[in-house]
Amino acid sequence: MRQNYINIMDGLEREKYNSHKKLKEKKMKALVYHGPGKRSWEEMPNPKLKNVGDVIVKITKTTICGTDLHIMKGDVPEVTNGRILGHEGTGIITELGMGVSNFKIGDKVLISCITSCGICESCKKGMTSHCEDGGWILGHTIDGTQAEYVRVPHADTSLYHIPEGVDEEALVMLSDILPTGYECGVLNGKIGPGDTVAIIGAGPIGLATLLTAQFYAPAKIIMVDTDENRLETAHMLGATNMIKNNPIEAINKLTNNQGVDVAIEAVGIPATFDICQSIIKPGGHIANIGVHGKSVNLHLEKLWSSNITITTRLVDTTTTPMLLKTVQSGKLQPKKLITHRFQLSEIMKAYDTFGNAAKEKALKVILFNQ
Protein backbone atom coordinates (compact mmCIF):
# COMPACT_ATOMS: atom_id res chain seq x y z
CA MET A 1 0.00 0.00 0.00
CA ARG A 2 2.81 2.39 0.99
CA GLN A 3 4.70 1.56 -2.21
CA ASN A 4 1.61 2.32 -4.30
CA TYR A 5 1.27 5.64 -2.47
CA ILE A 6 4.92 6.47 -3.18
CA ASN A 7 4.47 5.54 -6.87
CA ILE A 8 1.38 7.75 -7.10
CA MET A 9 3.19 10.65 -5.45
CA ASP A 10 6.21 10.16 -7.70
CA GLY A 11 3.89 10.21 -10.70
CA LEU A 12 2.22 13.41 -9.50
CA GLU A 13 5.60 15.08 -8.93
CA ARG A 14 6.77 14.04 -12.41
CA GLU A 15 3.54 15.37 -13.93
CA LYS A 16 3.94 18.62 -12.00
CA TYR A 17 7.57 18.88 -13.14
CA ASN A 18 6.69 18.16 -16.76
CA SER A 19 3.83 20.71 -16.69
CA HIS A 20 6.15 23.28 -15.16
CA LYS A 21 8.77 22.48 -17.78
CA LYS A 22 6.21 22.94 -20.58
CA LEU A 23 5.16 26.24 -19.02
CA LYS A 24 8.77 27.39 -18.92
CA GLU A 25 9.21 26.42 -22.55
CA LYS A 26 6.39 28.59 -23.85
CA LYS A 27 7.33 30.43 -27.00
CA MET A 28 6.52 33.85 -28.41
CA LYS A 29 7.23 35.67 -31.67
CA ALA A 30 9.80 38.46 -31.81
CA LEU A 31 11.87 40.60 -34.19
CA VAL A 32 15.44 39.27 -33.91
CA TYR A 33 18.64 40.94 -35.09
CA HIS A 34 21.19 38.67 -36.79
CA GLY A 35 23.89 41.14 -37.75
CA PRO A 36 23.98 44.18 -40.05
CA GLY A 37 21.14 44.04 -42.57
CA LYS A 38 19.76 40.78 -41.16
CA ARG A 39 16.54 40.49 -39.16
CA SER A 40 13.77 37.94 -38.82
CA TRP A 41 10.35 37.49 -37.21
CA GLU A 42 10.83 34.23 -35.39
CA GLU A 43 9.88 32.10 -32.43
CA MET A 44 11.77 32.82 -29.21
CA PRO A 45 11.44 31.61 -25.61
CA ASN A 46 9.10 33.65 -23.44
CA PRO A 47 11.04 35.98 -21.11
CA LYS A 48 11.34 34.93 -17.47
CA LEU A 49 11.74 36.87 -14.25
CA LYS A 50 15.40 37.02 -13.23
CA ASN A 51 15.47 39.49 -10.35
CA VAL A 52 12.99 40.54 -7.65
CA GLY A 53 12.46 43.94 -9.30
CA ASP A 54 11.53 42.51 -12.71
CA VAL A 55 8.15 42.35 -14.38
CA ILE A 56 6.98 40.61 -17.53
CA VAL A 57 4.88 42.81 -19.79
CA LYS A 58 2.62 41.64 -22.58
CA ILE A 59 3.19 44.18 -25.33
CA THR A 60 0.04 45.87 -26.60
CA LYS A 61 1.69 48.56 -28.75
CA THR A 62 5.25 49.23 -29.85
CA THR A 63 7.10 51.03 -32.62
CA ILE A 64 10.35 51.20 -34.58
CA CYS A 65 12.93 53.85 -33.78
CA GLY A 66 15.55 55.49 -35.96
CA THR A 67 18.07 53.96 -33.57
CA ASP A 68 16.81 50.51 -34.63
CA LEU A 69 17.70 51.45 -38.21
CA HIS A 70 21.18 52.47 -37.03
CA ILE A 71 21.48 49.07 -35.34
CA MET A 72 20.48 47.37 -38.59
CA LYS A 73 23.25 49.30 -40.38
CA GLY A 74 25.81 48.04 -37.85
CA ASP A 75 26.28 51.45 -36.20
CA VAL A 76 25.75 50.04 -32.69
CA PRO A 77 28.23 47.16 -32.32
CA GLU A 78 27.13 46.37 -28.75
CA VAL A 79 23.97 44.81 -30.20
CA THR A 80 24.83 41.18 -30.82
CA ASN A 81 23.45 38.40 -33.00
CA GLY A 82 20.19 37.02 -31.58
CA ARG A 83 19.06 40.17 -29.79
CA ILE A 84 15.35 41.05 -29.79
CA LEU A 85 15.16 44.71 -30.78
CA GLY A 86 12.92 47.53 -29.56
CA HIS A 87 12.91 49.90 -26.58
CA GLU A 88 9.48 51.55 -26.77
CA GLY A 89 5.95 50.47 -26.05
CA THR A 90 2.96 49.98 -23.83
CA GLY A 91 1.59 46.79 -22.34
CA ILE A 92 -0.02 44.86 -19.51
CA ILE A 93 1.90 43.32 -16.60
CA THR A 94 1.48 39.55 -16.56
CA GLU A 95 4.13 38.58 -13.97
CA LEU A 96 6.04 40.48 -11.34
CA GLY A 97 8.94 39.89 -9.00
CA MET A 98 8.60 39.84 -5.23
CA GLY A 99 10.36 43.18 -4.89
CA VAL A 100 7.95 45.16 -7.08
CA SER A 101 5.74 47.46 -5.00
CA ASN A 102 4.35 50.13 -7.35
CA PHE A 103 2.61 47.80 -9.79
CA LYS A 104 0.41 44.73 -9.83
CA ILE A 105 -0.56 42.09 -12.37
CA GLY A 106 -3.02 43.52 -14.89
CA ASP A 107 -1.71 47.09 -14.71
CA LYS A 108 -1.41 48.93 -18.03
CA VAL A 109 2.02 50.51 -18.29
CA LEU A 110 4.20 52.75 -20.42
CA ILE A 111 7.68 51.31 -20.90
CA SER A 112 10.55 53.79 -20.76
CA CYS A 113 13.45 53.34 -23.17
CA ILE A 114 15.73 53.94 -20.18
CA THR A 115 15.92 51.44 -17.32
CA SER A 116 16.73 53.03 -13.98
CA CYS A 117 17.67 51.38 -10.70
CA GLY A 118 16.98 54.68 -8.93
CA ILE A 119 19.71 54.27 -6.30
CA CYS A 120 23.12 54.35 -8.01
CA GLU A 121 25.22 57.53 -8.22
CA SER A 122 24.18 58.28 -11.80
CA CYS A 123 20.48 57.82 -11.05
CA LYS A 124 20.70 60.08 -8.01
CA LYS A 125 22.22 62.78 -10.25
CA GLY A 126 19.31 62.40 -12.69
CA MET A 127 21.60 60.84 -15.30
CA THR A 128 19.63 57.60 -15.53
CA SER A 129 20.97 56.89 -19.03
CA HIS A 130 24.18 55.89 -17.24
CA CYS A 131 22.52 53.81 -14.52
CA GLU A 132 25.02 51.26 -13.22
CA ASP A 133 22.48 48.46 -13.65
CA GLY A 134 20.38 49.89 -16.45
CA GLY A 135 20.40 52.80 -18.87
CA TRP A 136 19.56 52.03 -22.47
CA ILE A 137 19.53 48.26 -22.25
CA LEU A 138 16.19 47.21 -23.82
CA GLY A 139 16.84 46.10 -27.40
CA HIS A 140 20.50 46.93 -26.86
CA THR A 141 22.17 44.69 -24.30
CA ILE A 142 19.05 42.75 -23.26
CA ASP A 143 15.99 41.67 -25.25
CA GLY A 144 13.57 44.43 -26.13
CA THR A 145 9.97 45.31 -26.87
CA GLN A 146 9.47 44.27 -30.50
CA ALA A 147 8.00 41.01 -29.25
CA GLU A 148 4.85 39.62 -27.72
CA TYR A 149 6.37 39.80 -24.23
CA VAL A 150 9.30 41.62 -22.63
CA ARG A 151 11.10 41.48 -19.29
CA VAL A 152 11.54 44.93 -17.75
CA PRO A 153 14.12 45.21 -14.93
CA HIS A 154 13.73 47.74 -12.09
CA ALA A 155 10.04 48.04 -12.85
CA ASP A 156 9.24 50.43 -10.00
CA THR A 157 11.51 53.10 -11.45
CA SER A 158 11.32 52.23 -15.17
CA LEU A 159 7.58 51.98 -15.87
CA TYR A 160 4.70 54.46 -15.71
CA HIS A 161 1.03 53.80 -15.02
CA ILE A 162 -1.16 54.63 -18.01
CA PRO A 163 -3.86 57.08 -16.90
CA GLU A 164 -7.45 56.13 -17.62
CA GLY A 165 -8.68 57.39 -20.97
CA VAL A 166 -5.30 58.41 -22.43
CA ASP A 167 -4.62 57.18 -25.98
CA GLU A 168 -1.97 54.46 -25.85
CA GLU A 169 -0.74 55.25 -29.35
CA ALA A 170 0.15 58.77 -28.24
CA LEU A 171 1.88 57.40 -25.16
CA VAL A 172 4.19 55.19 -27.24
CA MET A 173 5.79 58.48 -28.36
CA LEU A 174 6.67 59.07 -24.69
CA SER A 175 8.80 55.95 -24.47
CA ASP A 176 11.62 57.64 -26.36
CA ILE A 177 11.22 60.30 -29.04
CA LEU A 178 9.46 63.03 -27.03
CA PRO A 179 11.81 62.94 -24.02
CA THR A 180 14.77 62.56 -26.40
CA GLY A 181 13.82 65.58 -28.48
CA TYR A 182 13.04 67.60 -25.38
CA GLU A 183 16.02 66.66 -23.21
CA CYS A 184 18.77 66.24 -25.81
CA GLY A 185 17.59 69.02 -28.13
CA VAL A 186 15.48 71.63 -26.35
CA LEU A 187 16.97 71.53 -22.84
CA ASN A 188 20.57 70.92 -23.91
CA GLY A 189 20.23 73.63 -26.55
CA LYS A 190 18.88 76.04 -23.92
CA ILE A 191 16.18 77.34 -26.25
CA GLY A 192 14.69 80.59 -24.96
CA PRO A 193 11.99 83.11 -25.91
CA GLY A 194 12.81 84.95 -29.11
CA ASP A 195 15.55 82.54 -30.22
CA THR A 196 16.10 81.47 -33.79
CA VAL A 197 16.34 77.68 -33.82
CA ALA A 198 17.35 75.38 -36.67
CA ILE A 199 16.50 71.68 -36.46
CA ILE A 200 18.49 69.68 -38.98
CA GLY A 201 16.39 66.62 -39.80
CA ALA A 202 12.58 66.49 -39.86
CA GLY A 203 12.26 62.84 -38.98
CA PRO A 204 10.36 61.69 -35.87
CA ILE A 205 13.07 62.93 -33.47
CA GLY A 206 13.36 66.27 -35.22
CA LEU A 207 9.59 66.70 -35.19
CA ALA A 208 9.41 65.73 -31.52
CA THR A 209 12.01 68.44 -30.88
CA LEU A 210 9.89 70.89 -32.87
CA LEU A 211 6.81 70.10 -30.76
CA THR A 212 8.59 70.56 -27.43
CA ALA A 213 10.69 73.58 -28.52
CA GLN A 214 7.46 75.56 -28.66
CA PHE A 215 7.21 75.35 -24.86
CA TYR A 216 9.80 78.18 -24.84
CA ALA A 217 8.39 80.53 -27.51
CA PRO A 218 11.32 80.82 -29.95
CA ALA A 219 10.81 83.47 -32.63
CA LYS A 220 11.75 81.17 -35.50
CA ILE A 221 11.99 77.41 -35.84
CA ILE A 222 13.70 76.47 -39.10
CA MET A 223 13.33 72.86 -40.26
CA VAL A 224 15.87 71.42 -42.70
CA ASP A 225 15.24 68.19 -44.59
CA THR A 226 15.39 66.81 -48.12
CA ASP A 227 11.94 65.22 -47.80
CA GLU A 228 9.12 67.50 -48.95
CA ASN A 229 6.48 65.51 -47.08
CA ARG A 230 8.33 65.81 -43.77
CA LEU A 231 8.76 69.54 -44.26
CA GLU A 232 5.02 69.89 -44.88
CA THR A 233 4.40 68.00 -41.63
CA ALA A 234 6.85 70.27 -39.83
CA HIS A 235 4.96 73.33 -41.08
CA MET A 236 1.69 71.83 -39.86
CA LEU A 237 3.28 71.23 -36.42
CA GLY A 238 4.52 74.79 -36.01
CA ALA A 239 7.76 75.33 -37.93
CA THR A 240 8.10 78.89 -39.23
CA ASN A 241 10.51 78.16 -42.08
CA MET A 242 11.14 75.02 -44.12
CA ILE A 243 14.37 74.52 -46.09
CA LYS A 244 15.01 71.70 -48.55
CA ASN A 245 17.99 72.84 -50.65
CA ASN A 246 21.25 74.67 -49.88
CA PRO A 247 20.50 74.98 -46.16
CA ILE A 248 23.63 76.93 -45.18
CA GLU A 249 23.07 79.58 -47.85
CA ALA A 250 19.33 79.73 -47.14
CA ILE A 251 19.77 80.08 -43.36
CA ASN A 252 22.44 82.75 -43.73
CA LYS A 253 20.08 84.70 -45.96
CA LEU A 254 17.18 84.21 -43.56
CA THR A 255 19.24 85.45 -40.59
CA ASN A 256 21.08 88.29 -42.38
CA ASN A 257 24.29 86.26 -42.07
CA GLN A 258 23.98 86.25 -38.29
CA GLY A 259 23.34 82.54 -37.89
CA VAL A 260 21.03 80.80 -35.43
CA ASP A 261 20.98 80.80 -31.65
CA VAL A 262 20.45 77.05 -31.45
CA ALA A 263 21.29 74.38 -34.04
CA ILE A 264 19.98 70.89 -33.34
CA GLU A 265 21.42 67.88 -35.15
CA ALA A 266 18.68 65.23 -35.42
CA VAL A 267 19.98 62.81 -38.05
CA GLY A 268 23.34 61.35 -37.04
CA ILE A 269 25.54 61.78 -40.12
CA PRO A 270 28.61 63.98 -40.73
CA ALA A 271 26.86 66.20 -43.31
CA THR A 272 24.14 67.33 -40.90
CA PHE A 273 26.63 68.03 -38.11
CA ASP A 274 28.63 70.13 -40.58
CA ILE A 275 25.52 72.19 -41.32
CA CYS A 276 25.12 72.91 -37.60
CA GLN A 277 28.71 74.14 -37.35
CA SER A 278 28.25 76.39 -40.38
CA ILE A 279 25.05 78.14 -39.23
CA ILE A 280 25.63 78.70 -35.51
CA LYS A 281 26.11 82.30 -34.35
CA PRO A 282 28.65 83.42 -31.72
CA GLY A 283 27.45 82.42 -28.27
CA GLY A 284 25.13 79.80 -29.73
CA HIS A 285 24.44 76.17 -28.83
CA ILE A 286 24.85 73.08 -31.00
CA ALA A 287 22.81 70.25 -29.49
CA ASN A 288 23.49 66.82 -30.93
CA ILE A 289 20.69 64.25 -30.81
CA GLY A 290 21.53 61.94 -33.73
CA VAL A 291 23.14 58.52 -33.30
CA HIS A 292 26.49 58.79 -35.06
CA GLY A 293 28.10 55.69 -36.54
CA LYS A 294 30.92 57.61 -38.25
CA SER A 295 33.38 60.29 -37.19
CA VAL A 296 32.57 63.93 -37.86
CA ASN A 297 34.96 66.81 -38.45
CA LEU A 298 34.97 69.34 -35.63
CA HIS A 299 35.92 72.71 -37.10
CA LEU A 300 37.64 74.22 -34.09
CA GLU A 301 39.72 76.36 -36.44
CA LYS A 302 36.50 78.34 -36.98
CA LEU A 303 34.66 77.81 -33.71
CA TRP A 304 37.41 78.19 -31.09
CA SER A 305 36.81 81.93 -30.62
CA SER A 306 33.03 81.98 -31.02
CA ASN A 307 31.86 80.98 -27.51
CA ILE A 308 30.03 77.97 -28.95
CA THR A 309 28.59 75.30 -26.66
CA ILE A 310 28.36 71.79 -28.13
CA THR A 311 26.35 69.21 -26.18
CA THR A 312 25.77 65.50 -26.51
CA ARG A 313 23.37 63.40 -24.50
CA LEU A 314 21.65 60.08 -24.24
CA VAL A 315 18.08 60.61 -23.12
CA ASP A 316 17.47 60.14 -19.38
CA THR A 317 13.64 60.23 -19.57
CA THR A 318 13.55 62.24 -16.33
CA THR A 319 11.03 64.56 -18.04
CA THR A 320 8.58 61.78 -18.91
CA PRO A 321 6.17 62.53 -16.01
CA MET A 322 5.90 66.18 -17.11
CA LEU A 323 5.46 65.23 -20.76
CA LEU A 324 2.83 62.68 -19.77
CA LYS A 325 0.82 65.45 -18.11
CA THR A 326 1.02 67.63 -21.21
CA VAL A 327 -0.19 64.76 -23.40
CA GLN A 328 -2.96 63.94 -20.94
CA SER A 329 -4.12 67.58 -20.98
CA GLY A 330 -4.09 67.73 -24.78
CA LYS A 331 -1.45 70.49 -24.86
CA LEU A 332 0.97 68.13 -26.60
CA GLN A 333 -0.36 65.91 -29.38
CA PRO A 334 2.33 63.44 -30.44
CA LYS A 335 -0.22 61.19 -32.13
CA LYS A 336 0.13 63.51 -35.13
CA LEU A 337 3.52 61.89 -35.75
CA ILE A 338 1.94 58.47 -36.46
CA THR A 339 1.54 57.71 -40.16
CA HIS A 340 1.28 53.92 -40.39
CA ARG A 341 -0.21 51.08 -38.35
CA PHE A 342 0.59 47.36 -38.55
CA GLN A 343 -0.14 44.24 -36.58
CA LEU A 344 2.93 43.14 -34.64
CA SER A 345 3.13 40.06 -36.86
CA GLU A 346 3.64 42.43 -39.83
CA ILE A 347 6.80 43.93 -38.33
CA MET A 348 9.03 42.88 -41.25
CA LYS A 349 6.80 44.91 -43.57
CA ALA A 350 6.78 47.74 -41.03
CA TYR A 351 10.60 47.83 -41.05
CA ASP A 352 10.58 48.04 -44.85
CA THR A 353 8.09 50.90 -44.69
CA PHE A 354 9.96 52.81 -41.98
CA GLY A 355 13.28 52.20 -43.70
CA ASN A 356 11.92 53.74 -46.93
CA ALA A 357 10.39 56.73 -45.19
CA ALA A 358 10.57 59.18 -48.09
CA LYS A 359 8.93 56.82 -50.56
CA GLU A 360 6.31 55.61 -48.07
CA LYS A 361 5.78 59.05 -46.45
CA ALA A 362 6.41 57.40 -43.10
CA LEU A 363 7.09 59.00 -39.74
CA LYS A 364 6.22 56.83 -36.75
CA VAL A 365 4.67 53.41 -37.22
CA ILE A 366 2.54 51.74 -34.57
CA LEU A 367 2.62 47.97 -34.15
CA PHE A 368 -0.25 46.52 -32.15
CA ASN A 369 -0.35 43.10 -30.53
CA GLN A 370 -3.87 41.67 -30.31
N, C-alpha and C positions, 0 to 999 in steps of 0.2 A: 504493500500500500504506500509506504514511504517512498519507495523507488519510483512508483508511478507519479506521485506528487512532485518529486524532484524532476522527473522527465517533463511533466506538464509545465512546471515553472521554467525549466531550461528552454522549452519551446516558446513560452511567452516572452522570455527575455530575448531570444533570437529574433522573434517576430518584431519586438519593440526596436531592437537594434537595426534590423533590416529596414523597417519603416522610417526610422530616424535617418538611416543612411540614404534612403531614397529622397527624403525631404531635403537633406543636405545637398543632394546632387541635382536639385531642380535647376533648370536652364532658363535663360532669357535671351533675347536678341539685343545686339549692340553694334555700334559702329566702331570698328577696330582698325587702328593704324598699323600698317605693316612696312613702314619705311617711306621715304619720299615718293610721292605720287601713287602710293598703294594704300587702298582702304577697302574694307568689305563689311557688309551687313551680315553678321554671323551669330551662331549660337555660342553663348558664353555661360559659365557658371553664375548662378545668382550670387550677389555679394553677401557676405556674412559679417556680423558684428565682430570686431576685433578688440575693441577697448570699451571701457564702461561709459565713455562719453559719446559713443557712436550711435547713430540711428541709420535705419534703412528706409529710404524714401522711394515710393513708387512714383516714377515720373509721370506727370500729366501733360506738361508742356515744356519744351526746350527749344533751342535755336542753334544756329551755327554762327561763330564769331570770325572776324577777320583774322584773329590769332590762330584759329584752326586752319585757315588757308596757309598761313605762314608755316605752321607745323607740317602741312602736307608738302610744302616746298622744301622742307629740310632745314628751315631757318631756326628751329628750336631743337638742338641735338639731344637735350635731356629727355625728350619724348622717345621712348624705345618701342621696338617692335612688339606688338600685342597689346598696346595700351588702348583702352576705351577712351575716346575723346569726349570733349564737352565740359563746360564749367558754368553753365547757366541753366536755369529752369525753375519750375514749380512742381510740387507733388504732394503726396499724402504719406505720412509716416506709417509704416507697417510693422516695424520692430524698433525697440530702443534699448540701449544699455542701461545698466542699473544706476549709473551715475548721472543720467539725464534728469533734470528737474523742471525745466521750463516748458517741456513738451510732453505730449502723450500720444499713444497710438490713435490714428484717425485725424490728427491735426493736419490742416492744409498749410504748407510752408513755402516760403521763397528761399531758394538756395543762393547763397552768396558765392561769387567766384573766388573769394578769399576765405580761407579757413583760419580761424583765430582761436588760439588756446585761451587768450584773455589774461594770462598771468606772467608770461615771459617779459623780459626787458623791452623788447620791440613792441609788444602789444600794449604795455603800459605807457609807452611813448606815443601810441596811436599809429605806429607804423606796422600794422598787422600784416602787410604784404611780406614782411620779413620775420613773421612769427617763427620761433625756433622749432615748433612742431606743426607748422601749417604753412600759411601763405598761399600762393597760387600752386596748389597741388592737384586739384580736380582736373582730370584730363591732361595732366602734365607729368606728375610723378606717381599719381595713383589714378585708378579708373574713374572716369567722369560720368557726365549726365546724359550723353547721347545713347541712352540705353533704357530698358524698361524699368530697371531698378538701379539705385546708386547708394553706396555707403558714404555717409557724411560724418567725418570726425568732428569732435568738439561741437556737437550740435547746439548746445546752449548758447554759444557765442558765435555761431556761424550760420544760423537759420533765423528767419523772421516769420512770425505769424502773419497769415494773409487775412486782412480785415474783411469782415462780411460785406459782400456786395461790390468789392473792387474787382475789376476785370483782370483775370490772370494773364492774358496776353500782354497787357500793358506792363504788368509787374515783371515779366520775363526781361524787359528792358532794364530793370533795376538790378538784375544779377550782376551786370558788368558795364554795359556801354554808357548808361547815364552817370553812375559814379565815376567811371573812367574819364569821360569827357569833362565832368565838373571838377574833379580833383586834380587830374593831370594837366588839363587845359586851362580851365577858368581860374581855379584857385592858384595853381602854380604860376600862371601868367599874370596874376594880380590885376585882372580886368577891373576897371573902375568907370564911374559915370563920365561920359564924354569921350572915352577912348575910341581910337580907331583900331579895330581888330581884324586881322586876316587869318582865316582858317584854311589851311592848305590841305584839301581833300574833303570832298562832300559825301563820303561814305557814311555808314551808320555812326561811327565814332565822331566824325566831323560834325554830323547833324545833331548828335547828342550834345556836343560842345556848343553848337549854335543855340539850341534850346535853353541850355542852362546859363550861357553867357548873358542872356537877356535879363537875368536876375539883377544885373549890375548896371543896366541902362547905358551901354556904350553908344556913342554917336553913330558909328558905322560898323557893320559887320560884313566884311568882304569874304565871299566864298570863292575858292579857286578849285576847279576840277575840269577834266576834259570831257566829262559826260554831261550832255545837255539835259538829260532827264533829271539827274541829281541836282543840277543847278536850279532847275525849275522847282524841285521839291524844297531846296534851300530857300528860295524866294518866298514860297508859300509859308515856310516856317519862321520867316522873319529876317532873312538876310537883306541888307540894303543894296549890295552890289554883287553881281555875279560875273566872274571872269573865267573864260575858257581858253583863250589864246594869249601868248606873250604876257604872262602874269607880272613879271618884274616891270616891264615897260608900262603896262596898264596901271599898276598900283602906284608907280612913281608919278604918273600923270594925274591920277585921282587924288594924290596927297600933295600935289605941288612939289614933288621931289623931297618931301619931308620924311616919308616912310611911315610905318605903322607903330603904334604904341605896343601892341602885342601881336606876335606871329606864332601861330599854333600849327605844329607839324602833326598831321593826322593820317599819314599814309605808311611811312616806314621805309622809304627808299632815299638814296643819296640826292636825287634831283629835287625832291620836295624840301629836304633840309637846306639845300643850297638856296632855294627860293626864299626861305625864311631869313637866311643870313643876308640876302641881298636887299630885303625890303624893310628891315628893322631900323628904327630911328635911334639916335643917341638916347641912352637912358631906358631903352625899351627892354621887353622880355621876350625871349624865344622859349616856348614851352613845348617840349617834345612829348608826344603821345605814342606815335607809331612804333611798331615792333620792327627793329632793324636787324636784318640778317647779314648786311654788308657794311663795311666801314664807310664813313662819310668824311669829307674834307672839312676841317674846321679852319675857317679863314681868319685866324688871329692877326694876320698881317693887316687886316682891315678893321677888325673889331676890337683890338687890344685897347684902344684909346676912347672907345665909344660908350663906356659904362653899361655894357650889355649884360643882362642876366640870362643865362641858359640853364633850364631846369629839365631834369628827367624824373620819371616816377613810375612805379608800378602801383596801380590803384590799391588803396587800403580799404575801401568801402565803408569808411567811418561816417560818411555822409548819407548812407542808405536810409536810416530812419527819417532824416529830414526830407529826402527826396520822396520817400514813401508817403509822407504827409502831403506833399505838393501834388502827387499823383492822385491821392485819395480825394483831395479837395477839387480836383479838376483844373488847377492852375498850370499843371504840367501834363501834356498829353502825348506821351511817347508812343502810343498805339499808332500814331500817324506814320511812324517809321516802318510799319509792317506792310509788306507788299505781296507776300506769298504765304500760303498755308499748305502743309502736307501732313499726311499721317506719318507717324514715326517710322513705320515700315517702308516709307518712300524716301528715306533719308539719302540714299545714293543719288536719286533724282534731285533732291533738294541741294546737295552739294554741287551738282552740275549747274543748277540754276544760279546758286549764290556765287559760284566761281566764274560765271559768265554774266556778271551783274549788268554790264552795259547793254549787252544784247537782250537780256531778259528783263531789263528795267527793275532789277532787284535791289532792295535795301535789306531789311531784316526778314527772315523767313521764320515761321512758327511751325514747329513739329508737335503734333498732339498725339498722345498715347491713350487710346480708348480702353 
